[in-house]
Amino acid sequence: MIVNTELEQKGNLFPSQIIDYSKDVDQLFFHTENDVVLQITILRDSVLRFRYTTTGTFENDFSYAITQYASTGYNRLDIKENETHYVITTSKLICKVAKKDLHISLYDALDETLLCDDELGFHWEENYEFGGNVVKMSKVINDRESYYGLGDKPDHLNLKGKRFQNWATDSYAYGKETDPIYKAIPFYTGLHHNKAYGIFFDNSFRSFFDFGGERRNVTSFWAHGGEMNYYFIYGPKMQDVVENYTDLTGKPHQLPPLWALGFHQCKWSYYPESEVKEITSKFRELQIPCDAIYLDIDYMDGFRCFTWNKEHFPDPKRMVKELADDGFKTVAIIDPGIKIDKDYSVFTEALEKDYFCKRADGPYMKGKVWPGECYFPDFTNPEVRDWWSGLFQELIEDIGIKGVWNDMNEPAVMEVPNKTFPNDVRHDYDGNPCSHRKAHNIYGMQMARATYQGLKKFNYPKRPFVITRSAYSGTQRYTSTWTGDNVATWEHLGIANIQAQRMAMSGFSFVGSDIGGFAEQPQGELFTRWIQLGIFHPFCRVHSSGDHGDQEPWAFDEDVTDICRKFIELRYQLLPYLYTCFWNLVEHGTPILQSLVMFDQEDHQTHYRTDEFIFGDKILVCPIQEPNAKGRRMYIPRGQWYNYWTDELVEGGKEKWVDAEIDSMPIFIKEGAIIPKYPVQQYVGEKEIKELSLDVYYKEGKERSTLFDDAHDGYDYTKGRFSLRTFQLNGKNKELIIRQHKEGKYTTTYETFKFNIHGLPFNVKEVELDDEVISLKYIEADGTLSMVIDKNFNTIHIKGK
């Protein structure tokens, strides 16, 4: 196999002089003397696609990553030719194509700043072992350029100076800088001169990215097969880049059910039924909120998917109902390996229908996983996906399981050197037959897609909830994810923090880690600090291997239990805030977590910050990541922020020491924010919410906040039955005005808002509600102004003395 990099020009081939140019609506074709063709597609003013072939003809244009719902259309398209270049201009970009060698240069159309410039540009090397080419691209690194993205890489948030590969890999107990691990997301954002752009290299073969690791002035990406096919996405804000990439590869198909955003408890494994009931009863006894309990592989009969061990779970339907009556949704694991067993109907049906993957010379792909020797469905075959989705009928529709997590779907195979399928395994690839070299990185994605289809079908009219370990770009359309088999160490707490941020800036926000660590056993302090971080991740689940001890919130000591309860309760209070963040994700592709560099890319101090992040767009969080800490220094971004615990207003743009004993962590609220809160519940739906709290943080100036609500499950929100409230806050020297704009046809369960107004710099003279003076106000013991107001108000005007 060719292992030399794209930087060795010996053996590399390059495009030659352009001899022909043609245009077909929004597609431009540039033909060279040596049969290289460059196709440029203008998708949007800020999104261009670059596709190269070395044979004069292109492969069938097929991608699992690109959604059919991607936005297209542009405001301007001018194409001009001069002596040396073709110049393509949209309202956002200028693209220059050099006639001599297809060299690409991209500029901001407004001020003609150079954004991205080819170095060697496109080149290739023939792959004599497998056929086809190793396709390569190199770009010039701009002054002080930084790089972000690539999914779940357990490395520094800023990728500058490093090299990575994308090859989905089962990575038990991976460490810092382990590469590759579970996901393959070939998308990154470059940032320089306060302008951000993204490159999505849509190639599912094993791919590589070098961000100045070998030559400090060159970034490059290459793949072991397929086409050089990449999208250039311009911001200039990082959030614009991520939103446009998410639009291209797909926003989640629907909101998650609200219960999926609650606290989840998992272990390998909770069994038999009596142990499951013991765990769930303990949550209710100790009044620790929890919405989901998980069943790992031991619930099955001999690890056969879609079966039950009747000795451990004699009546699963009854058990699942009893758990549901107590507020617990049951989530079950399903792996891709199907046990070779002639008495096992799933196996015999798939064998009869020829649904399993085969080796190049005809035999089925056989590998050892938990059940022993297994065959593996070809999820790249749409007929297989339909069959697989149908297998969930009993599990979901009859027994009542509410969620499914797909594990081992890199795919992972035991006792083989490369821990996965051999390269010669064949796949349908939706009518584009190929080897595993091309299908490997999308195998887990297509399994999760088929699982999603099954849950959507059989859980209707409720929403599906699916989790996957492996993913390629676009998997966020179907499923949530977690960061895999981590370790109970302080280092891994920091890794989890970075991975969740990186996944969000890679278009995949619905992510969390195994809180406390999957492998080994955390001490109480580490578990506590991890819970504090985990409640600010979109997916919030404790999961452990069980080999090293118990890992429930009460498994340590009473102090740890009390602190865990306190923070899990905070998670449940913040559910309406988080649910609104998910609405923004589904509607606009807005990441739920923002690294400081995404929040304020113009502040160069943020470019290498890894610990602090913004939860939504109004809450600043910084976990404690070392033992025995009484606090920490953290960077407060520009603006003014309220300490969540003390209401102290601090000025940002600098580092600051923040106290944080074991029962606290640094949390700050952006001035002007209006944060919605629920009363504490033991599970979603336990209480009918009659009154919603709104924590208002005074700001001299204007700030906008939103609140989305609906039935918390089902699809009525897609038909207009939702409630979207926009709050406009305007603070002045001695007055505070809050205006509300309402949209949607959903009638919320709550009738009133309880306003808790923090940081008022003046004594209150009077309060006007829709131009009428009211007396519904009082001062809390901590000095907070509180008042209960009808939810349908238009304007609140608080006047000072």
Residue pairs with C-beta under 8 A, 6 or more apart in sequence:
1 129
1 130
1 224
2 125
2 127
2 128
2 129
2 134
2 224
4 11
4 125
5 208
5 210
5 214
5 220
5 222
6 12
6 120
6 123
6 134
6 136
6 137
6 138
6 220
6 222
7 138
7 210
7 214
7 215
7 218
7 220
9 120
9 123
11 125
11 126
12 120
12 123
12 124
12 125
12 136
13 34
13 54
13 123
13 124
13 125
13 126
14 101
14 120
14 121
14 122
14 123
15 32
15 34
15 36
15 38
15 52
15 101
15 102
15 121
15 122
15 123
16 32
16 33
16 34
16 36
16 101
17 32
17 33
17 99
17 100
17 101
18 30
18 31
18 32
18 86
18 97
18 99
18 100
18 102
19 31
19 32
19 33
20 29
20 30
20 31
21 28
21 29
21 30
21 31
21 81
21 86
22 28
22 29
22 31
23 29
23 79
26 41
26 42
26 43
26 72
26 74
26 77
27 39
27 40
27 41
27 42
28 39
28 40
28 41
28 42
28 79
28 86
28 88
29 37
29 38
29 39
30 37
30 38
30 39
30 40
30 86
30 97
30 102
31 37
31 56
32 38
32 102
35 54
35 55
35 56
36 52
36 53
36 54
36 102
36 122
37 52
37 53
37 56
37 57
37 58
38 50
38 51
38 52
38 97
38 102
38 122
39 49
39 50
39 51
39 52
39 53
39 58
40 48
40 49
40 50
40 51
40 88
40 95
40 97
41 48
41 49
41 51
42 48
42 74
42 77
42 88
42 90
43 49
43 70
43 71
43 72
43 74
43 231
43 248
44 71
44 72
44 73
44 74
44 90
44 244
45 74
45 75
45 76
45 90
45 91
45 92
45 93
46 90
46 92
46 93
46 233
46 234
46 235
46 240
46 244
47 231
47 232
47 233
47 234
47 244
47 248
48 88
48 90
48 93
48 95
48 106
48 231
48 232
49 229
49 230
49 231
49 232
50 104
50 228
50 229
50 230
50 231
50 232
51 58
51 227
51 228
51 229
52 102
52 122
52 135
52 227
52 228
52 229
53 59
53 227
54 124
54 133
58 227
59 226
59 227
59 432
60 432
62 429
62 430
62 431
62 432
63 202
64 204
64 430
64 442
64 445
64 446
64 472
64 474
65 200
65 202
65 249
65 472
65 473
65 474
66 202
66 248
66 249
66 474
67 248
67 249
67 250
67 474
67 477
69 250
70 247
70 248
70 249
70 250
71 247
74 90
74 91
75 90
75 91
76 89
76 90
76 91
77 88
77 89
77 90
78 87
78 88
78 89
79 86
79 87
79 88
79 89
80 86
80 87
80 89
81 87
84 98
84 99
84 100
85 96
85 97
85 98
85 99
86 96
86 97
86 99
87 94
87 95
87 96
87 97
88 94
88 95
88 96
88 97
89 95
89 109
90 109
91 109
92 108
92 109
92 110
92 234
93 106
93 107
93 108
93 109
93 115
93 232
93 234
94 106
94 107
94 108
94 109
94 112
95 104
95 105
95 106
95 107
96 104
96 105
96 106
96 107
97 103
97 104
98 104
98 105
101 121
102 121
102 122
103 118
103 121
104 116
104 117
104 118
104 121
105 114
105 116
105 117
105 118
106 114
106 115
106 116
106 117
106 197
106 232
106 234
107 113
107 114
107 115
108 115
108 195
108 234
108 236
113 193
113 195
114 142
115 195
115 197
115 234
116 139
116 190
116 197
116 199
116 232
117 139
117 140
117 142
118 137
118 138
118 139
118 140
119 138
119 139
119 140
119 217
119 218
119 220
120 136
120 138
121 137
121 138
122 135
122 136
122 137
122 228
123 136
123 137
123 138
124 133
124 134
124 135
124 136
124 228
125 133
125 134
125 136
126 132
126 133
126 134
127 133
127 134
127 224
127 225
130 224
130 225
130 423
130 435
130 437
132 225
132 226
133 225
134 222
134 223
134 224
134 225
135 203
135 222
135 223
135 225
135 226
135 227
135 228
136 220
136 221
136 222
136 228
137 201
137 220
137 221
137 222
137 228
137 230
138 218
138 219
138 220
139 218
139 219
139 220
140 217
140 218
140 219
141 211
141 212
141 216
141 217
141 218
141 219
142 190
142 192
142 193
143 192
143 193
144 192
144 193
144 604
145 160
145 190
145 191
145 192
145 219
146 158
146 159
146 160
146 190
146 191
146 192
146 597
146 607
146 608
147 158
147 159
147 160
147 188
147 189
147 190
147 191
147 211
147 219
148 157
148 158
148 159
148 188
148 189
148 191
148 238
148 502
148 505
148 595
148 597
148 598
149 159
149 185
149 187
149 188
149 189
149 198
149 502
149 505
149 506
150 159
150 164
150 166
150 185
150 186
150 187
150 188
150 209
150 502
150 506
151 166
151 183
151 184
151 185
151 187
151 471
151 502
151 503
151 506
151 508
152 181
152 182
152 183
152 185
152 483
152 484
152 499
152 502
152 503
153 159
153 164
153 179
153 181
153 499
153 502
154 174
154 175
154 176
154 177
154 178
154 179
154 181
154 495
154 498
154 499
155 162
155 164
155 176
155 177
155 179
155 498
156 162
156 498
156 608
156 610
157 498
157 501
157 502
157 595
157 597
157 608
157 609
157 610
158 597
158 607
158 608
158 610
159 188
159 209
159 211
160 211
160 212
161 211
161 212
161 213
161 216
162 211
162 213
163 208
163 209
163 210
163 211
163 213
163 214
164 179
164 180
164 208
164 209
165 179
165 180
165 206
165 207
165 208
165 209
166 180
166 184
166 185
166 186
166 206
166 207
166 208
166 209
166 441
167 180
167 184
167 206
167 440
167 441
168 180
168 182
168 183
168 184
168 410
168 420
168 440
168 441
168 443
168 444
168 470
168 471
168 472
169 180
169 181
169 182
169 410
169 419
169 420
170 182
170 408
170 410
170 412
170 419
170 420
171 178
171 180
171 181
171 182
171 484
171 485
172 485
172 519
173 485
173 486
173 487
173 518
173 519
174 181
174 484
174 485
174 486
175 487
175 491
176 491
176 495
181 484
182 410
182 444
182 469
182 470
182 471
182 483
182 484
183 470
183 471
183 472
183 481
184 204
184 207
184 441
184 470
184 471
184 472
184 473
185 471
185 472
185 473
185 506
185 507
185 508
186 200
186 201
186 202
186 203
186 207
186 209
186 221
186 473
187 198
187 199
187 200
187 201
187 245
187 249
187 473
187 506
187 507
188 198
188 199
188 209
188 211
189 196
189 197
189 198
189 238
189 241
189 242
189 505
190 196
190 197
190 198
190 199
190 219
191 238
191 597
191 601
191 607
194 236
194 601
194 602
195 235
195 236
196 235
196 236
196 237
196 238
196 240
196 241
196 601
197 232
197 233
197 234
197 235
197 236
197 241
198 231
198 232
198 233
198 234
198 235
198 241
198 242
198 244
198 245
199 221
199 230
199 231
199 232
199 233
200 230
200 231
200 233
200 245
200 248
200 249
200 473
201 207
201 209
201 221
201 223
201 229
201 230
202 229
202 230
202 231
202 473
203 223
203 225
203 226
203 227
203 228
203 229
204 226
204 438
204 439
204 440
204 441
204 442
204 472
205 223
205 224
205 225
205 226
205 437
205 438
205 441
206 223
206 224
206 437
206 440
206 441
207 221
207 222
207 223
207 224
208 221
208 222
208 223
209 219
209 220
209 221
210 218
210 219
210 220
210 221
211 219
212 218
212 219
221 230
224 437
225 437
225 438
226 438
231 245
231 248
233 241
233 244
233 245
233 248
234 240
234 241
234 244
235 241
237 601
238 505
238 597
238 598
238 601
239 590
239 591
239 594
239 598
242 504
242 505
242 506
242 507
242 589
242 591
242 598
243 588
243 589
243 590
243 591
244 589
245 507
245 589
246 476
246 507
246 589
246 591
247 589
249 473
249 474
249 476
249 477
249 507
250 474
250 476
250 477
251 476
251 477
251 585
251 586
251 587
251 588
251 589
252 476
252 477
252 478
252 510
252 582
252 585
252 586
253 452
253 477
253 478
254 463
254 464
254 586
254 715
254 718
255 463
255 579
255 582
255 583
255 586
255 710
255 717
256 463
256 465
256 480
256 510
256 582
257 402
257 462
257 463
257 465
257 712
257 713
258 575
258 579
258 684
258 685
258 712
258 713
259 291
259 292
259 329
259 402
259 683
259 684
259 685
259 712
259 713
260 291
260 292
260 403
260 465
260 480
260 539
261 538
261 540
261 575
261 578
261 579
261 582
261 684
262 289
262 290
262 291
262 292
262 540
262 571
262 572
262 575
262 683
262 684
263 288
263 289
263 290
263 291
263 292
263 535
263 540
263 541
263 542
263 568
263 571
263 572
264 290
264 291
264 292
264 293
264 294
264 331
264 539
264 540
264 541
264 542
265 279
265 283
265 290
265 292
265 293
265 294
265 541
265 542
265 552
266 293
266 294
266 296
266 331
266 514
266 541
266 542
266 543
266 544
267 294
267 296
267 543
267 544
267 545
267 546
267 551
268 296
268 297
268 298
268 543
268 544
268 545
268 546
269 295
269 296
269 297
269 298
269 299
269 546
270 276
270 279
270 293
270 294
270 295
270 296
271 295
271 298
271 299
271 309
271 312
271 313
272 311
272 312
272 313
273 312
273 313
273 314
273 319
276 293
276 295
276 319
276 323
277 319
277 322
277 323
279 293
279 552
280 290
280 293
280 323
280 326
280 328
281 326
282 552
282 554
283 289
283 290
283 682
284 326
284 327
284 682
286 553
286 554
286 561
286 565
287 565
287 682
288 553
288 554
288 561
288 564
288 565
288 568
289 568
289 569
289 571
289 572
289 680
289 681
289 682
289 683
290 327
290 328
290 568
290 682
290 683
291 327
291 328
291 329
291 683
291 684
292 328
292 329
292 330
292 331
292 402
292 403
292 541
293 323
293 328
293 329
293 330
293 331
294 330
294 331
294 332
294 333
294 405
294 541
294 543
295 330
295 331
295 332
295 333
296 333
297 303
297 333
297 335
297 370
298 309
298 312
299 308
299 309
299 312
299 313
299 316
299 332
299 333
300 307
300 308
300 309
301 307
301 308
301 309
301 310
302 309
302 339
302 371
303 335
303 339
303 369
303 370
303 371
303 372
304 338
304 339
304 341
304 344
304 346
304 371
305 334
305 335
305 337
305 338
305 346
305 391
306 334
306 346
306 391
306 392
306 394
306 395
307 344
308 316
313 319
316 399
317 398
317 399
317 400
319 330
320 330
320 399
320 400
320 401
321 400
323 329
323 330
324 330
324 400
324 402
327 682
327 683
327 685
327 686
328 683
329 402
329 403
330 400
330 401
330 402
330 403
331 401
331 402
331 403
331 404
331 405
331 465
331 467
332 395
332 401
332 403
332 404
332 405
333 404
333 405
333 406
333 407
334 404
334 405
334 406
334 407
334 451
335 369
335 370
335 406
335 407
335 408
335 409
336 376
336 377
336 379
336 406
336 408
336 409
336 411
336 443
336 447
337 367
337 369
337 370
337 371
337 374
337 375
337 376
337 408
337 411
337 413
338 344
338 346
338 347
338 350
338 356
338 371
338 374
338 375
338 376
338 377
339 347
339 371
339 372
339 373
339 374
340 347
340 366
340 372
340 373
340 374
340 375
341 347
341 371
342 348
346 391
347 375
349 387
350 356
350 375
350 377
350 384
350 387
351 375
353 383
353 387
355 377
355 378
355 381
355 383
355 384
355 387
356 364
356 365
356 375
356 376
356 377
356 378
357 364
357 365
357 375
357 376
357 377
357 378
357 421
357 425
357 426
357 427
357 436
358 364
358 365
358 425
358 426
359 365
359 422
359 424
359 425
359 426
360 424
360 425
360 426
360 435
361 424
364 375
365 375
365 376
365 421
365 422
365 425
366 373
366 374
366 375
367 373
367 374
367 376
367 413
367 414
367 416
367 421
368 374
368 413
368 414
368 415
369 408
369 412
369 413
369 414
370 408
376 411
376 421
377 384
377 387
377 388
377 447
378 384
378 427
378 428
379 385
379 388
379 443
379 446
379 447
379 449
379 450
380 427
380 428
380 429
380 430
380 439
380 442
380 443
380 446
381 427
381 428
381 430
382 428
382 430
384 428
384 450
385 446
385 449
385 450
385 453
386 450
386 453
388 447
388 450
388 451
388 454
389 450
389 451
389 453
389 454
389 457
390 454
390 457
391 454
392 404
392 451
392 454
392 455
392 457
392 458
393 454
393 458
395 401
395 404
395 458
396 402
396 404
396 454
396 455
396 458
396 459
397 458
397 459
402 459
402 462
402 465
403 455
403 464
403 465
403 466
403 467
404 451
404 454
404 455
404 465
404 466
404 467
405 466
405 467
405 468
405 469
406 444
406 447
406 448
406 451
406 466
406 467
406 468
406 469
406 470
406 479
407 469
408 469
409 443
409 444
409 447
409 448
409 468
409 469
409 470
410 419
410 420
410 440
410 443
410 444
410 469
410 470
411 420
411 421
411 440
411 443
411 444
411 470
412 419
412 420
413 419
413 420
413 421
420 436
420 440
421 436
421 440
422 436
423 435
423 436
423 437
424 435
424 436
425 435
425 436
425 439
426 433
426 434
426 435
426 436
427 433
427 434
427 435
427 436
427 438
427 439
427 443
429 438
429 439
441 472
442 472
443 470
444 468
444 469
444 470
444 471
444 472
444 475
445 468
445 470
445 471
445 472
445 474
445 475
445 478
447 468
448 466
448 468
448 470
448 471
448 475
448 478
448 479
449 475
449 478
451 466
451 468
451 478
451 479
452 464
452 466
452 478
452 479
455 464
455 465
455 466
456 463
456 464
461 714
461 715
462 713
462 714
463 713
463 714
463 715
465 480
466 478
466 479
466 480
467 479
467 480
467 481
467 482
467 539
468 475
468 478
468 479
468 480
468 481
469 481
469 482
469 484
471 479
471 481
471 508
473 507
475 481
475 508
476 507
476 508
476 509
476 510
479 510
480 510
480 511
480 512
480 538
480 539
481 503
481 508
481 510
481 511
481 539
482 511
482 512
482 513
482 514
482 539
482 541
482 543
483 495
483 496
483 499
483 500
483 503
483 511
483 512
483 513
483 514
484 514
484 518
485 514
485 518
485 519
485 545
486 492
486 495
486 496
486 513
486 514
486 517
486 518
486 519
487 517
487 518
487 519
487 520
488 516
488 517
488 518
488 519
488 520
488 521
488 522
488 526
488 527
488 544
488 548
489 517
489 520
489 526
490 526
490 625
490 626
490 627
492 517
493 526
493 529
493 530
493 533
493 623
493 625
494 610
494 611
494 625
496 513
496 530
496 533
496 534
496 537
497 533
497 610
497 611
497 613
497 623
497 625
498 610
499 511
499 513
500 511
500 512
500 513
500 537
500 538
500 593
500 613
501 593
501 594
501 595
501 610
501 613
502 595
503 509
503 511
504 511
504 591
504 592
504 593
504 594
504 595
505 591
505 594
505 595
505 598
507 589
507 591
509 538
509 585
509 591
509 592
509 593
510 538
510 539
510 582
510 585
510 592
511 537
511 538
511 539
512 534
512 537
512 538
512 539
512 540
512 541
513 530
513 534
513 537
514 541
514 542
514 543
514 544
515 527
515 530
515 531
515 533
515 534
515 540
515 541
515 542
515 543
516 522
516 526
516 527
516 530
516 531
516 542
516 543
516 544
516 551
517 526
517 530
517 544
518 543
518 544
518 545
519 545
519 547
519 548
520 548
521 544
521 548
521 549
521 551
522 530
522 551
523 556
524 556
524 557
524 559
524 560
525 560
525 627
525 628
525 662
526 627
527 551
527 555
527 556
527 560
527 564
528 556
528 560
528 563
528 564
528 662
529 623
529 624
529 625
529 662
529 665
531 542
531 553
531 563
531 564
531 567
531 568
532 567
532 623
532 624
532 665
533 621
533 623
533 665
534 540
534 541
534 542
535 567
535 568
535 570
535 571
535 574
536 593
536 613
536 615
536 619
536 621
537 593
538 578
538 581
538 582
538 592
538 593
540 571
542 551
542 552
542 553
544 551
549 555
553 560
553 561
553 564
553 565
553 568
554 561
559 662
559 663
562 663
563 662
563 663
566 663
569 680
572 678
572 680
572 681
572 684
573 677
573 678
573 679
573 680
574 619
574 675
574 677
575 678
575 684
576 676
576 677
576 678
576 692
576 707
576 709
577 616
577 618
577 619
577 675
577 676
577 677
578 592
578 616
579 708
579 709
579 712
580 616
580 676
580 706
580 707
580 708
581 590
581 592
581 615
581 616
581 617
582 592
583 708
583 724
584 590
584 592
584 706
584 708
585 591
585 592
590 617
591 598
592 615
592 616
593 613
593 614
593 615
594 613
594 614
594 617
595 606
595 609
595 610
595 613
595 614
596 603
596 606
596 609
596 612
596 613
596 614
596 635
596 637
597 606
597 607
597 609
598 614
599 606
599 614
599 617
599 637
600 606
600 637
600 638
601 607
603 637
603 638
603 653
605 635
605 653
606 635
606 637
609 635
611 622
611 623
611 625
611 634
612 620
612 621
612 622
612 634
612 635
612 637
613 620
613 621
613 622
614 620
614 621
614 637
615 621
617 670
618 669
618 670
618 673
618 675
618 705
619 644
619 667
619 668
619 669
619 670
619 673
619 675
620 636
620 637
620 641
620 666
620 667
620 668
620 669
620 670
621 665
621 666
621 667
622 632
622 634
622 658
622 665
622 666
623 665
624 631
624 632
624 660
624 665
624 666
626 632
629 660
630 659
630 660
630 661
631 657
631 658
631 659
631 660
631 661
631 666
632 657
632 658
632 660
632 666
633 655
633 656
633 657
633 658
634 655
634 656
634 658
634 666
635 654
635 655
635 656
636 650
636 651
636 652
636 653
636 654
636 655
636 656
636 668
637 652
637 653
638 652
638 653
639 652
639 653
639 670
639 671
640 649
640 650
640 651
640 652
640 671
640 699
641 649
641 650
641 652
641 668
641 669
641 670
641 671
642 648
642 649
642 650
642 668
642 669
642 670
642 671
642 697
642 758
642 759
643 649
643 650
643 658
643 667
643 668
644 667
644 668
644 669
645 664
645 667
647 758
647 759
647 782
647 784
649 671
649 759
650 656
650 668
658 666
660 666
669 675
669 695
669 697
669 758
670 697
670 703
671 697
671 698
671 699
671 703
671 759
672 697
672 698
672 699
672 701
672 702
672 703
672 705
672 729
672 731
673 695
673 696
673 697
673 703
673 705
674 694
674 695
674 696
674 697
674 703
674 705
674 707
674 727
674 729
674 738
675 694
675 695
675 697
675 705
676 692
676 693
676 694
676 695
676 707
677 692
677 693
677 694
677 695
678 689
678 692
678 693
679 687
679 689
679 691
679 693
681 687
684 712
685 712
688 749
689 748
689 749
689 750
690 749
690 750
690 751
690 752
691 750
691 751
691 752
691 753
691 754
691 788
692 748
692 750
692 752
692 753
692 754
692 791
693 753
693 754
693 756
694 727
694 753
694 754
694 755
694 756
695 756
695 758
696 729
696 736
696 738
696 755
696 756
696 757
696 758
697 758
697 759
698 731
698 736
698 757
698 758
698 759
698 760
698 761
699 729
699 731
700 731
700 732
700 733
700 761
701 730
701 731
702 728
702 729
702 730
702 731
703 728
703 729
704 726
704 727
704 728
704 729
705 726
705 727
705 729
706 724
706 725
706 726
706 727
707 723
707 724
707 725
707 727
708 722
708 723
708 724
708 725
709 722
709 723
709 725
709 746
709 748
710 716
710 717
710 721
710 722
710 723
710 744
710 746
711 717
711 721
711 746
716 722
716 746
717 746
720 744
720 745
721 744
721 745
721 746
722 743
722 744
722 745
722 746
723 742
723 743
723 744
723 746
723 747
723 748
724 742
724 743
724 744
725 740
725 741
725 742
725 743
726 740
726 741
726 743
727 738
727 739
727 740
728 738
728 739
728 740
728 741
729 736
729 737
729 738
730 736
730 737
730 738
730 739
731 737
733 762
733 800
734 762
734 799
734 800
734 801
735 797
735 798
735 799
735 800
736 757
736 760
736 796
736 797
736 798
737 795
737 796
737 797
737 798
738 755
738 795
738 796
739 794
739 795
739 796
740 793
740 794
740 795
742 792
748 791
750 791
751 790
751 791
752 788
752 789
752 790
752 791
753 788
753 789
753 790
753 791
753 793
754 786
754 787
754 788
754 789
755 785
755 786
755 787
755 788
755 789
755 796
756 780
756 784
756 785
756 786
757 784
757 785
757 786
757 798
758 784
760 785
760 798
760 800
762 800
762 801
763 800
763 801
764 777
764 785
764 798
764 799
764 800
764 801
765 799
765 800
765 801
766 773
766 799
767 773
767 774
767 775
767 776
767 777
767 787
767 796
767 797
767 798
767 799
768 774
768 795
768 796
768 797
768 798
768 799
769 776
769 789
769 793
769 795
769 796
769 797
770 793
770 794
770 795
771 795
771 797
774 787
776 787
776 788
776 789
777 785
777 786
777 787
778 785
778 786
778 787
779 785
779 786
780 786
785 798
789 796
